[in-house]
Amino acid sequence: MNDAAAAGTVLVSTAALTQRFGSTVALDALDIQMRPGVTGLVGANGAGKTTLLNALLGLRPPTSGSATVLGLDPRSQGAALRAKVGFAPERDVLPDEMRAVDFVRHLSQVRGLPRSEARTRASDSLWLVGLGEERTRTLGTMSTGQRQRVKLAQAVASDPELVLLDEPTSGLDPTQRTEMLTLIGEISNEHSVSVVLSSHLLEEVERVCDHIVALDAGRLVADGPIAELVGDGEGITLELVDIVEPAGTVKAVESSLRSAGIDVQRTGTVLRLGGAGRDELSDRARDAVADAGARIRRLEARQRTLADLFEASAT
């Protein structure tokens, strides 16, 4: 599929998708479209991410509204859909007594692969995620990081068109999280498989995803290409050198800027400036720093972040 065709393809679509549990609205009339690439499904714990994934897989029918995944209706075509979609749940549901290769093979067969092909795919996918040498170990002897990789391996082993990963970095330390995100990006790019990555960590989504779907208490906050939704923010960031009496110097710079009508948010020696054009902000910042006898460590355009999107939606 060429880039233009891929850009116009919709893999997942929902219309007024709603899920209620008693008086709790877990999904609030969601209208979403997901396209090829790596889509970040982001939101705090309890935002509705897992509920949405379950609805897309046909594991729980919605209260109202509809969804299509790869052109299939999860409610009436769930079995056919799950044969085409790889899924790694957040919960640690791996059977401790099984060998990794046997576990991955078994789930590949469940998705419809013949036994001989499933055996080959299981071995190949474990090598792909860096567990080739460990493939005959029982799952109960593996570390958290290795078990997360096994879940990823089984999700991609049957050569799915789409992979849904629910908090794939859960329980991992920062180094392991980085390695997992890099691996997910490589698998998507090199094997042309689209991924929906659910995470409550905004930095993870910004690091690896092309598109985002952001949820807050079941409501849709944002849906679209991350470059368009984040992009450049307004204002600049000014960081001062940490000198002998930084508090007094930073306060002097802050006071001077506020007197000039500049909006200032200060954290330590970092000041986020707004309320004027970037050229004027830069000139005012340099003048205030010179007047206070301070030194600039960093002066740059301020990037808008996913956190800004959530803050804007709350106001």
C-alpha positions in Angstrom: 0.0 0.0 0.0 1.5 3.4 -1.0 1.6 6.3 1.4 -1.3 8.1 -0.2 -3.6 5.1 0.0 -2.5 4.4 3.5 -3.3 7.9 4.5 -6.9 7.5 3.3 -7.4 4.1 4.9 -9.5 4.0 8.1 -8.7 0.9 10.2 -10.9 1.7 13.2 -14.0 3.8 13.2 -16.6 4.4 15.9 -19.8 6.4 15.9 -21.4 7.6 19.1 -19.8 4.6 20.9 -21.1 4.5 24.4 -20.5 2.1 27.3 -22.2 2.4 30.6 -21.7 0.4 33.8 -24.7 1.2 35.9 -24.6 5.0 36.4 -21.0 5.2 35.3 -20.3 6.3 31.7 -17.0 4.6 30.7 -17.2 5.7 27.0 -19.2 8.8 26.2 -20.5 8.8 22.6 -17.0 8.5 21.0 -16.5 9.4 17.3 -13.0 8.1 16.5 -11.1 7.2 13.3 -7.7 5.4 13.4 -5.5 5.1 10.4 -2.4 3.1 9.5 0.8 3.6 11.7 1.2 3.7 15.4 -1.8 5.3 17.2 -1.4 6.2 20.9 -4.5 5.6 23.0 -3.7 7.9 25.9 -5.4 8.9 29.1 -5.2 8.4 32.9 -6.0 5.1 34.5 -9.8 4.8 34.4 -10.1 7.0 31.3 -11.8 4.2 29.3 -8.8 2.9 27.3 -9.3 -0.8 28.2 -13.0 -0.5 27.8 -12.6 0.9 24.3 -10.1 -1.9 23.3 -12.6 -4.6 24.6 -15.4 -3.0 22.6 -13.2 -3.0 19.4 -12.4 -6.7 19.9 -16.0 -7.6 20.4 -15.3 -8.8 24.0 -18.0 -6.5 25.4 -20.9 -5.1 23.4 -21.4 -1.4 23.8 -24.5 0.1 25.4 -25.1 2.1 22.2 -23.4 3.3 19.1 -21.3 1.3 16.7 -17.7 0.4 15.7 -15.9 -1.1 12.7 -12.5 -2.6 12.8 -10.8 -3.6 9.5 -14.2 -3.3 8.0 -15.8 -5.8 10.4 -18.5 -5.2 13.1 -17.1 -6.4 16.5 -20.6 -7.3 17.7 -21.6 -9.7 14.9 -18.2 -10.6 13.4 -16.0 -10.8 16.6 -14.5 -14.2 15.9 -13.4 -13.2 12.3 -12.1 -9.9 13.6 -10.0 -11.4 16.4 -8.4 -13.8 13.9 -7.0 -10.7 12.1 -6.1 -8.6 15.1 -3.2 -9.2 17.6 -3.9 -8.3 21.2 -1.7 -8.0 24.3 -3.8 -7.3 27.5 -2.5 -5.3 30.4 -3.1 -8.0 32.9 -0.4 -10.6 33.4 -2.4 -13.7 32.3 0.5 -15.9 31.2 0.4 -19.5 32.4 3.6 -20.0 34.4 4.0 -23.7 33.6 4.0 -23.3 29.8 7.1 -22.7 27.7 7.2 -19.4 25.9 7.3 -21.0 22.4 4.4 -23.3 23.3 2.3 -20.4 24.6 2.8 -18.3 21.5 2.2 -21.3 19.2 -1.0 -22.2 20.9 -2.5 -18.7 20.5 -1.4 -18.6 16.9 -3.4 -21.8 16.3 -6.4 -20.3 18.1 -6.2 -17.5 15.6 -6.4 -20.0 12.8 -2.8 -20.8 11.8 -2.0 -24.5 10.9 0.1 -26.2 13.6 3.3 -26.4 11.5 3.0 -22.7 10.5 2.1 -21.7 14.1 5.2 -23.4 15.4 7.5 -21.6 12.9 5.8 -18.2 13.6 6.1 -18.7 17.3 9.8 -19.2 17.1 10.3 -16.3 14.7 8.2 -13.9 16.7 10.2 -14.7 19.9 13.4 -14.0 18.1 11.9 -10.8 16.8 11.3 -9.5 20.3 14.7 -10.6 21.5 13.8 -13.8 23.3 15.0 -16.3 20.7 17.5 -17.8 23.2 14.9 -17.9 25.9 12.0 -19.4 23.9 12.1 -22.8 25.6 12.0 -21.3 29.1 8.8 -21.6 31.1 6.9 -18.4 31.5 7.0 -18.6 35.3 10.8 -18.3 35.3 10.8 -15.1 33.2 11.2 -11.5 34.5 8.5 -8.9 34.1 10.3 -7.4 31.1 10.6 -10.8 29.4 6.9 -11.6 30.0 5.9 -8.3 28.4 7.9 -9.3 25.4 6.2 -12.7 25.2 2.9 -10.9 25.2 4.1 -8.8 22.3 5.4 -11.8 20.5 2.1 -13.6 20.6 0.3 -10.5 19.5 2.3 -10.3 16.2 3.0 -14.0 15.6 -0.1 -14.6 13.4 0.9 -11.8 11.1 -2.1 -9.6 12.0 -3.2 -6.5 10.1 -3.6 -4.6 13.4 -2.1 -5.0 16.9 -3.7 -3.7 20.1 -1.4 -3.3 23.0 -2.8 -2.4 26.4 -0.2 -0.7 28.6 2.8 -2.7 27.1 5.3 -1.0 29.4 3.5 -1.7 32.6 5.9 -2.8 35.4 9.0 -1.9 33.4 11.8 0.4 34.5 12.7 3.4 32.4 15.4 1.6 30.4 13.0 -1.3 29.7 10.2 1.1 28.7 12.5 2.7 26.2 13.6 -0.6 24.8 9.9 -1.8 24.5 8.8 1.4 22.7 11.7 1.2 20.3 10.8 -2.4 19.6 7.2 -1.6 18.9 8.2 1.2 16.5 10.6 -1.1 14.7 8.0 -3.9 14.3 5.5 -1.4 13.0 7.9 0.2 10.5 9.8 -2.9 9.3 6.8 -5.3 9.1 4.1 -2.8 8.0 1.8 -3.6 10.9 -0.4 -0.9 12.4 -0.4 -0.6 16.2 -2.7 0.9 18.8 -0.7 1.5 21.9 -2.6 2.2 25.1 -0.7 4.2 27.7 -1.3 6.5 30.7 2.2 8.0 30.1 2.0 11.0 27.8 5.8 10.9 27.1 5.5 7.4 25.7 2.8 8.3 23.3 4.7 11.4 22.1 7.9 9.4 21.6 6.6 6.6 19.3 3.2 7.4 18.0 2.1 9.0 14.7 -1.5 9.6 15.8 -3.3 10.0 19.1 -6.7 9.3 20.6 -6.8 11.0 24.0 -9.5 10.1 26.5 -10.5 11.7 29.7 -13.2 10.1 31.9 -14.6 8.4 28.8 -14.7 11.6 26.8 -12.8 12.2 23.6 -10.2 15.0 24.2 -8.3 14.7 20.9 -8.1 12.5 17.8 -5.7 13.0 14.9 -2.0 13.2 13.8 0.2 14.1 16.7 2.2 16.6 14.7 -1.0 18.6 14.1 -2.4 18.3 17.6 0.9 19.1 19.4 3.1 21.1 17.0 4.5 24.4 18.1 3.0 26.1 21.1 2.9 29.8 21.8 5.6 31.5 23.7 9.2 30.7 24.6 11.1 28.9 27.4 13.8 30.8 29.2 16.2 28.9 31.4 18.8 30.8 33.5 22.2 29.5 34.6 22.1 28.4 38.2 24.4 31.0 39.8 25.4 31.8 43.4 22.1 33.5 44.4 19.7 32.1 41.7 16.5 32.7 43.6 17.0 36.5 43.8 18.2 36.7 40.2 15.4 34.7 38.8 12.9 36.7 40.7 14.4 39.9 39.4 14.1 38.6 35.8 10.5 37.4 36.5 9.6 40.8 38.0 11.0 42.7 35.1 9.2 40.6 32.6 5.9 40.9 34.4 6.3 44.7 34.6 6.6 44.7 30.8 3.3 42.9 30.5 4.7 39.4 29.8 2.9 36.3 31.1 5.4 34.3 33.2 5.2 30.8 34.7 8.3 30.0 36.8 9.6 26.6 37.9 13.0 26.9 39.6 15.3 28.6 37.1 13.0 27.9 34.1 10.5 30.6 33.0 7.8 29.9 30.4 6.9 33.2 28.7 3.7 34.1 26.8 1.4 36.9 26.0 3.3 38.4 23.1 5.0 37.4 19.8 8.1 35.2 20.0 10.4 38.0 18.7 9.2 40.4 21.3 9.4 37.8 24.0 13.0 37.0 23.1 13.9 40.7 23.1 12.2 41.3 26.5 13.9 38.2 27.9 17.4 39.2 26.9 16.8 42.7 28.3 15.5 41.4 31.6 18.4 39.0 31.9 21.0 41.7 31.2 19.4 44.1 33.7 19.4 41.4 36.4 23.0 40.4 35.7 22.0 36.9 35.0 23.1 34.5 32.2 21.0 32.5 29.8 21.4 28.7 29.6 18.5 28.1 27.2 16.1 30.3 25.2 13.8 28.4 22.7 10.4 28.2 21.3 8.0 26.4 23.6 6.6 23.2 22.3 3.0 22.4 23.0 2.6 18.9 24.6 -0.1 16.4 25.1 -0.4 17.6 28.7 -1.5 21.0 27.2 -4.3 19.3 25.3 -5.7 17.8 28.5 -5.3 21.1 30.4 -7.2 22.9 27.6 -10.0 20.3 27.7 -10.4 20.8 31.4 -11.0 24.6 31.2 
